[in-house]
């Protein structure tokens, strides 16, 4: 496929032709063949990228002594310029270490033509061998160096692009995990409350008792909250954060405790110390940790009451959710996604997390979140932005 000459190549060819015509007009060297040679050399300067070996071969032939048998010089200056341009282009054929056999053969042929041209110039004028070899090998070496540098820059750019792509994939995965955790926390809590309250309604109906309207209202409110949270999360995914309700935080603990009480679990809220200002994402995570801990208490049963303590400490907030249920939690509570999600939320902000049986009965979850984002955490900033 014939490549269309670049504008730079056309400009170089025009400049070369103008330089050659000025030289011929000023110097007026003998020889009637030069207009034909100039036309060929100009065409090869323009097309040198497409046919580098042919361009170098023609310049090798042009260096032969029979062109200057009746002249006191061994070459014209424009002829030397055309050769140097071709030698530079051939130098760019020098391949990298991973090149194939065809590329290596082309590079070897180009190097051979450059050496042949140097020997022909030296044969024409043995009084100046340095000029003969310098004018041919210097452009060739420069072309090889420029090509090697271009390959290094391309390799560096490819590595950087690969790193950026990998970072983008990791960011997408982290965002998916965050969204999955968010959906799990909010839906699991609301659905658990609805299931427990619906079960209470069924048992009362089976026993022929009247149904407390507050139970039905609690189911309705839990369902509405689940739908609202889903809409808020989907709004964040669509970029509609400005039209969605603000995210949950510790200021909504009273509403959360009310929902859990309606499901049949006594909840005691205990706030101590001056309120500490948490980053928005940490405030949301604190709320979700307490929500998930209370949801686990409702799921696994056996507890009549749970105490939620929010203690403001120097540099952070300590959260504790303790219940009076069985001494050893069910296996699902210890190995399920709930505790894993809570632990991951705390780790994002450089906090600490513990969960286990309490002395004397029950189970306790304790988390400490710093008031400032943890330095060195690669995901905390992303979570704050995404939440």
VEXDREN-2710 file (C-alpha; in Angstrom, 1 decimal):
% VEXDREN-2710
k/r/px/py/pz
1/UNK/0.0/0.0/0.0
2/UNK/1.4/3.4/-1.1
3/UNK/1.6/5.9/1.7
4/UNK/0.5/9.4/1.1
5/UNK/3.4/11.8/1.7
6/UNK/3.2/13.8/4.9
7/UNK/3.1/17.6/4.7
8/UNK/6.5/17.7/6.4
9/UNK/8.0/15.5/3.7
10/UNK/6.6/17.6/0.9
11/UNK/8.0/20.7/2.6
12/UNK/11.4/19.1/3.0
13/UNK/11.4/18.0/-0.6
14/UNK/10.5/21.5/-1.8
15/UNK/13.2/23.0/0.4
16/UNK/15.8/20.5/-0.8
17/UNK/14.9/21.2/-4.5
18/UNK/15.2/25.0/-3.9
19/UNK/18.6/24.6/-2.2
20/UNK/19.9/22.4/-5.1
21/UNK/18.7/24.9/-7.7
22/UNK/20.4/27.8/-5.9
23/UNK/23.6/25.8/-5.7
24/UNK/23.6/24.9/-9.4
25/UNK/22.8/28.5/-10.4
26/UNK/25.6/30.0/-8.2
27/UNK/28.3/27.4/-8.7
28/UNK/27.5/26.2/-12.2
29/UNK/29.4/22.9/-12.0
30/UNK/29.8/21.0/-15.2
31/UNK/27.7/18.0/-16.1
32/UNK/24.4/17.9/-18.0
33/UNK/23.0/15.0/-16.0
34/UNK/22.3/16.9/-12.8
35/UNK/18.6/18.0/-13.6
36/UNK/17.6/14.3/-13.9
37/UNK/19.5/13.3/-10.8
38/UNK/18.0/16.2/-8.9
39/UNK/14.5/15.2/-9.9
40/UNK/15.1/11.6/-8.7
41/UNK/16.7/12.7/-5.4
42/UNK/13.9/15.1/-4.7
43/UNK/11.3/12.4/-5.2
44/UNK/13.2/10.1/-2.9
45/UNK/13.5/12.7/-0.2
46/UNK/9.7/13.0/-0.3
47/UNK/9.1/9.2/-0.4
48/UNK/12.1/8.2/1.8
49/UNK/9.9/6.8/4.6
50/UNK/8.1/4.5/2.3
51/UNK/11.3/3.3/0.4
52/UNK/14.3/4.0/2.7
53/UNK/16.5/1.2/1.2
54/UNK/15.8/2.3/-2.4
55/UNK/16.6/6.0/-1.5
56/UNK/19.9/4.9/0.1
57/UNK/20.8/2.6/-2.8
58/UNK/20.3/5.5/-5.3
59/UNK/22.5/7.8/-3.2
60/UNK/25.1/5.0/-3.2
61/UNK/25.1/4.9/-7.0
62/UNK/25.2/8.7/-7.1
63/UNK/28.5/8.6/-5.2
64/UNK/30.3/6.6/-7.9
65/UNK/33.3/8.3/-9.5
66/UNK/32.2/8.1/-13.1
67/UNK/29.8/11.0/-12.5
68/UNK/32.7/13.2/-11.8
69/UNK/35.3/12.0/-14.2
70/UNK/35.8/15.4/-15.9
71/UNK/35.2/17.6/-12.8
72/UNK/37.6/18.8/-10.0
73/UNK/35.1/17.9/-7.3
74/UNK/33.8/14.5/-6.2
75/UNK/30.2/15.4/-5.3
76/UNK/27.7/18.3/-5.4
77/UNK/26.6/19.7/-2.0
78/UNK/22.9/19.0/-2.6
79/UNK/23.9/15.5/-3.5
80/UNK/25.6/15.1/-0.1
81/UNK/22.5/16.5/1.6
82/UNK/20.2/14.0/-0.1
83/UNK/22.6/11.2/1.0
84/UNK/22.6/12.4/4.6
85/UNK/18.8/12.6/4.7
86/UNK/18.6/9.0/3.4
87/UNK/21.2/7.8/5.8
88/UNK/19.3/9.3/8.7
89/UNK/16.1/7.5/7.6
90/UNK/17.9/4.2/7.2
91/UNK/19.3/4.6/10.7
92/UNK/15.8/4.6/12.0
93/UNK/15.4/1.1/10.7
94/UNK/17.7/-0.2/13.4
95/UNK/15.2/-2.5/15.4
96/UNK/14.7/-3.1/19.0
97/UNK/15.6/-6.3/20.9
98/UNK/12.2/-7.8/20.2
99/UNK/12.2/-7.2/16.4
100/UNK/11.5/-10.0/14.0
101/UNK/13.8/-11.5/11.4
102/UNK/12.5/-9.3/8.5
103/UNK/13.2/-6.1/10.4
104/UNK/16.7/-7.3/11.3
105/UNK/17.4/-8.1/7.6
106/UNK/16.2/-4.6/6.5
107/UNK/18.4/-3.0/9.1
108/UNK/21.4/-5.0/8.0
109/UNK/20.8/-4.1/4.4
110/UNK/20.5/-0.4/5.3
111/UNK/23.8/-0.5/7.3
112/UNK/25.5/-2.2/4.4
113/UNK/24.4/0.5/2.0
114/UNK/25.6/3.2/4.3
115/UNK/29.0/1.6/4.6
116/UNK/29.2/1.1/0.8
117/UNK/28.4/4.8/0.3
118/UNK/31.1/5.8/2.8
119/UNK/33.6/3.7/0.9
120/UNK/32.6/5.2/-2.4
121/UNK/33.1/8.7/-1.1
122/UNK/36.5/7.7/0.3
123/UNK/37.4/6.2/-3.0
124/UNK/36.6/9.4/-4.8
125/UNK/38.7/11.5/-2.5
126/UNK/41.2/9.6/-0.4
127/UNK/42.7/12.9/1.0
128/UNK/39.8/13.3/3.5
129/UNK/38.6/9.9/4.8
130/UNK/37.2/11.5/8.0
131/UNK/34.7/13.5/6.0
132/UNK/33.7/10.5/3.8
133/UNK/32.9/8.4/6.8
134/UNK/31.5/11.2/9.0
135/UNK/29.0/12.5/6.5
136/UNK/27.5/9.0/6.1
137/UNK/27.7/7.4/9.5
138/UNK/26.8/10.4/11.7
139/UNK/23.3/10.8/10.2
140/UNK/22.9/7.1/10.3
141/UNK/23.8/6.9/14.0
142/UNK/21.6/9.9/14.8
143/UNK/18.6/8.2/13.2
144/UNK/19.3/5.0/15.2
145/UNK/19.5/7.0/18.4
146/UNK/16.3/8.9/17.7
147/UNK/14.4/5.6/16.8
148/UNK/15.6/4.0/20.0
149/UNK/14.5/7.0/22.1
150/UNK/11.1/6.9/20.4
151/UNK/10.7/3.2/21.2
152/UNK/11.6/3.9/24.9
153/UNK/9.1/6.7/25.0
154/UNK/6.5/4.4/23.4
155/UNK/7.2/1.6/25.9
156/UNK/7.0/4.0/28.8
157/UNK/3.7/5.4/27.5
158/UNK/2.4/1.8/27.1
159/UNK/3.4/0.9/30.7
160/UNK/1.8/4.1/32.0
161/UNK/-1.3/3.4/30.1
162/UNK/-1.4/-0.2/31.4
163/UNK/-1.0/1.1/35.0
164/UNK/-3.8/3.6/34.5
165/UNK/-6.0/0.9/33.1
166/UNK/-5.2/-1.3/36.0
167/UNK/-5.9/1.5/38.5
168/UNK/-9.2/2.2/36.7
169/UNK/-10.2/-1.4/36.9
170/UNK/-9.3/-1.5/40.6
171/UNK/-11.3/1.7/41.2
172/UNK/-14.3/0.2/39.4
173/UNK/-14.0/-3.0/41.5
174/UNK/-13.7/-1.0/44.7
175/UNK/-16.7/1.1/43.8
176/UNK/-18.7/-2.1/43.0
177/UNK/-17.8/-3.6/46.4
178/UNK/-18.8/-0.3/48.1
179/UNK/-22.1/-0.2/46.3
180/UNK/-22.7/-3.9/47.1
181/UNK/-21.9/-3.4/50.7
182/UNK/-24.2/-0.3/50.8
183/UNK/-27.1/-2.2/49.2
184/UNK/-26.6/-5.2/51.5
185/UNK/-26.6/-3.0/54.7
186/UNK/-29.7/-1.0/53.9
187/UNK/-31.8/-3.7/52.3
188/UNK/-30.9/-6.4/54.8
189/UNK/-31.9/-4.2/57.7
190/UNK/-35.2/-3.0/56.2
191/UNK/-36.2/-6.4/55.0
192/UNK/-35.3/-8.0/58.4
193/UNK/-37.5/-5.5/60.2
194/UNK/-40.3/-6.2/57.7
195/UNK/-40.0/-10.0/58.0
196/UNK/-40.1/-9.9/61.8
197/UNK/-43.0/-7.5/61.9
198/UNK/-44.9/-9.5/59.2
199/UNK/-44.3/-12.7/61.2
200/UNK/-45.7/-11.0/64.3
201/UNK/-48.8/-10.0/62.3
202/UNK/-49.2/-13.6/61.0
203/UNK/-49.0/-15.1/64.5
204/UNK/-51.6/-12.7/65.8
205/UNK/-53.9/-13.5/62.9
206/UNK/-53.4/-17.3/63.4
207/UNK/-54.3/-16.9/67.1
208/UNK/-57.4/-14.9/66.2
209/UNK/-56.1/-11.7/67.8
210/UNK/-56.4/-8.2/66.5
211/UNK/-53.5/-6.8/64.6
212/UNK/-51.8/-3.8/66.0
213/UNK/-51.9/-1.0/63.3
214/UNK/-48.5/0.1/64.5
215/UNK/-47.0/-3.3/63.2
216/UNK/-48.5/-2.7/59.8
217/UNK/-47.3/0.9/59.9
218/UNK/-43.8/-0.3/60.8
219/UNK/-43.8/-2.7/57.8
220/UNK/-44.9/0.1/55.5
221/UNK/-42.2/2.5/56.9
222/UNK/-39.5/-0.1/56.6
223/UNK/-40.5/-0.7/53.0
224/UNK/-40.6/2.9/52.2
225/UNK/-37.1/3.5/53.7
226/UNK/-35.7/0.6/51.7
227/UNK/-37.1/2.0/48.5
228/UNK/-35.9/5.5/49.4
229/UNK/-32.4/4.2/50.1
230/UNK/-32.4/2.3/46.8
231/UNK/-33.4/5.4/45.0
232/UNK/-30.7/7.4/46.7
233/UNK/-28.0/4.9/45.8
234/UNK/-29.2/4.6/42.2
235/UNK/-29.2/8.4/42.0
236/UNK/-25.6/8.5/43.1
237/UNK/-24.8/6.0/40.3
238/UNK/-26.5/8.2/37.8
239/UNK/-24.8/11.3/39.1
240/UNK/-28.1/12.7/40.5
241/UNK/-26.7/13.3/43.9
242/UNK/-28.1/16.8/44.0
243/UNK/-31.7/15.5/43.6
244/UNK/-31.5/12.7/46.2
245/UNK/-31.9/12.7/50.0
246/UNK/-28.8/13.3/52.1
247/UNK/-27.0/10.1/53.1
248/UNK/-27.7/8.5/56.5
249/UNK/-25.5/9.4/59.5
250/UNK/-25.3/9.2/63.2
251/UNK/-27.9/12.0/63.5
252/UNK/-30.5/9.4/62.3
253/UNK/-29.8/6.9/65.1
254/UNK/-33.1/7.7/66.9
255/UNK/-35.0/6.8/63.7
256/UNK/-33.0/3.6/63.4
257/UNK/-33.6/2.6/67.0
258/UNK/-37.3/3.3/66.6
259/UNK/-37.5/0.9/63.7
260/UNK/-35.7/-1.9/65.6
261/UNK/-38.0/-1.3/68.7
262/UNK/-41.0/-1.8/66.4
263/UNK/-39.6/-5.1/65.4
264/UNK/-39.6/-6.3/69.0
265/UNK/-36.1/-5.6/70.2
266/UNK/-35.5/-3.1/73.1
267/UNK/-32.8/-0.6/72.0
268/UNK/-31.0/1.7/74.5
269/UNK/-29.1/4.6/73.0
270/UNK/-26.2/6.0/75.0
271/UNK/-24.3/9.0/73.7
272/UNK/-21.2/10.2/75.7
273/UNK/-18.7/13.0/75.2
274/UNK/-18.8/16.0/72.9
275/UNK/-19.9/15.1/69.4
276/UNK/-17.0/14.6/67.1
277/UNK/-17.2/15.7/63.5
278/UNK/-16.7/12.7/61.2
279/UNK/-16.0/13.0/57.5
280/UNK/-19.3/12.3/55.5
281/UNK/-18.2/8.8/54.4
282/UNK/-17.1/7.9/57.9
283/UNK/-20.4/9.2/59.3
284/UNK/-22.3/7.0/56.9
285/UNK/-20.1/4.0/57.7
286/UNK/-20.7/4.5/61.4
287/UNK/-24.4/4.5/60.8
288/UNK/-24.2/1.4/58.7
289/UNK/-22.1/-0.4/61.2
290/UNK/-24.7/0.2/63.9
291/UNK/-27.5/-0.7/61.5
292/UNK/-25.8/-4.0/60.5
293/UNK/-25.0/-4.9/64.1
294/UNK/-28.7/-4.4/65.1
295/UNK/-29.8/-6.3/62.1
296/UNK/-27.7/-9.3/63.1
297/UNK/-29.3/-9.2/66.6
298/UNK/-32.7/-9.3/65.0
299/UNK/-31.7/-12.1/62.6
300/UNK/-30.2/-14.5/65.0
301/UNK/-32.6/-13.8/67.9
302/UNK/-32.2/-14.8/71.5
303/UNK/-31.7/-11.2/72.7
304/UNK/-34.2/-9.1/74.5
305/UNK/-32.3/-5.8/74.5
306/UNK/-29.4/-4.2/72.8
307/UNK/-27.4/-1.2/73.9
308/UNK/-25.9/1.2/71.4
309/UNK/-23.1/3.4/72.7
310/UNK/-21.6/6.3/70.7
311/UNK/-18.7/7.7/72.7
312/UNK/-16.8/10.7/71.4
313/UNK/-13.1/10.3/72.1
314/UNK/-10.0/12.3/71.3
315/UNK/-9.5/12.1/67.6
316/UNK/-12.5/9.8/66.8
317/UNK/-15.7/8.1/67.8
318/UNK/-16.1/4.7/69.4
319/UNK/-19.2/2.7/68.6
320/UNK/-20.4/-0.3/70.6
321/UNK/-23.5/-2.5/70.0
322/UNK/-23.9/-5.1/72.8
323/UNK/-26.8/-7.5/73.3
324/UNK/-27.9/-9.9/76.0
325/UNK/-28.4/-12.9/73.7
326/UNK/-26.5/-16.2/73.7
327/UNK/-22.9/-16.3/74.8
328/UNK/-21.8/-17.8/71.5
329/UNK/-23.3/-16.4/68.3
330/UNK/-24.6/-18.7/65.6
331/UNK/-21.9/-19.6/63.0
332/UNK/-23.5/-17.5/60.3
333/UNK/-23.2/-14.4/62.5
334/UNK/-19.5/-15.0/63.0
335/UNK/-18.6/-15.9/59.4
336/UNK/-21.3/-14.1/57.4
337/UNK/-21.0/-11.0/55.2
338/UNK/-22.3/-8.7/58.0
339/UNK/-19.2/-8.8/60.2
340/UNK/-16.9/-8.8/57.1
341/UNK/-18.6/-5.7/55.7
342/UNK/-18.3/-3.9/59.1
343/UNK/-14.6/-4.8/59.4
344/UNK/-14.0/-3.5/55.8
345/UNK/-15.8/-0.3/56.5
346/UNK/-13.6/0.4/59.6
347/UNK/-10.4/-0.6/57.7
348/UNK/-11.1/2.0/55.0
349/UNK/-10.7/4.8/57.5
350/UNK/-7.8/3.3/59.5
351/UNK/-9.9/2.5/62.5
352/UNK/-10.1/-0.6/64.7
353/UNK/-12.8/-3.3/64.9
354/UNK/-13.6/-6.1/67.3
355/UNK/-16.5/-8.5/67.6
356/UNK/-17.1/-11.4/69.9
357/UNK/-19.0/-12.9/72.9
358/UNK/-19.3/-10.8/76.1
359/UNK/-18.4/-12.1/79.5
360/UNK/-21.6/-13.0/81.2
361/UNK/-23.6/-13.5/78.1
362/UNK/-24.4/-11.8/74.9
363/UNK/-22.4/-10.5/71.9
364/UNK/-20.7/-7.2/71.3
365/UNK/-19.5/-5.3/68.3
366/UNK/-17.0/-2.4/68.8
367/UNK/-15.5/-0.1/66.3
368/UNK/-13.4/3.0/66.5
369/UNK/-13.4/5.5/63.6
370/UNK/-10.9/8.5/63.4
371/UNK/-12.3/12.0/63.1
372/UNK/-9.9/12.6/60.2
373/UNK/-9.4/10.4/57.2
374/UNK/-6.5/7.9/57.6
375/UNK/-3.4/9.0/55.7
376/UNK/-2.0/6.4/53.3
377/UNK/-5.4/4.8/52.8
378/UNK/-5.8/4.5/49.0
379/UNK/-9.5/4.1/49.1
380/UNK/-10.7/6.4/51.8
381/UNK/-10.7/9.4/49.5
382/UNK/-12.6/7.5/46.8
383/UNK/-15.2/6.4/49.3
384/UNK/-15.7/9.9/50.6
385/UNK/-16.2/11.1/47.0
386/UNK/-18.5/8.2/46.1
387/UNK/-20.6/8.3/49.2
END
